[in-house]
Amino acid sequence: MYLAAVTYNPSLYLDLNLSTAMHSLFIGAASLVSAYTVFTGPESKSLPITLSATIILVSHGLFRFSFLYFTLFDPSPIVDGRMAAPWWKISLLEIFFNTMLMAISTVILIKDRSEKLHRVASETDVLTGIANRRAFVEKTKNAAIGSDTGAALAVLDLDHFKKINDKYGHAAGDTALIDFVNIVTKFLPRKALFGRMGGEEFAVYLPSGSGEPLDILEKVCKQVAESNIQHNSTHIPLTLSIGIATIEAVGNNFDTLFASADRALYLAKQEGRNRVKLFSHTERLREMFNQQNNLAEQQTRSIQAS
């Protein structure tokens, strides 16, 4: 813009005060735009250096705009081809210090952004964009420690997902996983934690105050079954089995919560899939009793056969 202006009107270049005014206008505007970009940019949010870099840029922009007043209403005398006004000497000092501060801030900002991107990448499932197993377990453990009895953990598993990969191909399977995550995310409360545990298995942590876990996840299960997932114009049928364990029933230890939810998931699949099952100790005792009866019957038959 500056080159275009002086090419069109060479007198702007020859007049040092007007040239400084143009520089100040362009640099001041660029500094404020840069400050806005740094402060609101998603890559810079939550970084410690963001506020400092923004203040430096805004200060520099406003300082440069102040030159417009001096160059237009108190122009500097020109001595030996140089500007000799006191305000010009102050401006050179400000430019020097601002350059050093911005250089340091930029290096720190780049370093902090890189570290943030690396951290996010290490905590994110590459395919679906939600938390990976390590990140989900860590966040859920921390959240469960201070939770009351209204919180719950659910394990979600896509039914017969291997058949989808075998019949439609792995690309279709990836499409189904991505669409599935998008569907579930829409129905989860804002504070819920959602992660991929591996393959077609996912987990959801619902903190207290999110609503009734069973109601929320039954809606999710129903919506997945009714979804219209397409890959290359081919409809991919998808259903979901879910097991839920509440902190009220089993406590806030993550391993106990996950094992209980996983047990409820097993029962949901045994009962025909495409359903939600809530873990209960009564159900577990009944299952153990049935297992013992089956074992006793097998032993009796073995004795009779021998």
Secondary structure, DSSP 8 states (H G I E B T S, - for coil): -HHHHHHH-THHHH-HHHHHHHHHHHHHHHHHHHHHHHHH-TTTTT-THHHHHHHHHHHHHHHHHHHHHHHHHS---EETTEE--HHHHHHHHHHHHHHHHHHHHHHHHHHHHHHHHHHHHHHB-TTT-SB-HHHHHHHHHHHHHT--TT-EEEEEEETTHHHHHHHH-HHHHHHHHHHHHHHHHHHS-TT-EEEEEETTEEEEEE-TTS--HHHHHHHHHHHHHT--EEETTEEE---EEEEEEEHHHH-S-HHHHHHHHHHHHHHHHHTTSSSEEE--HHHHHHHHHHHHHHHHHHHHHHHHH-
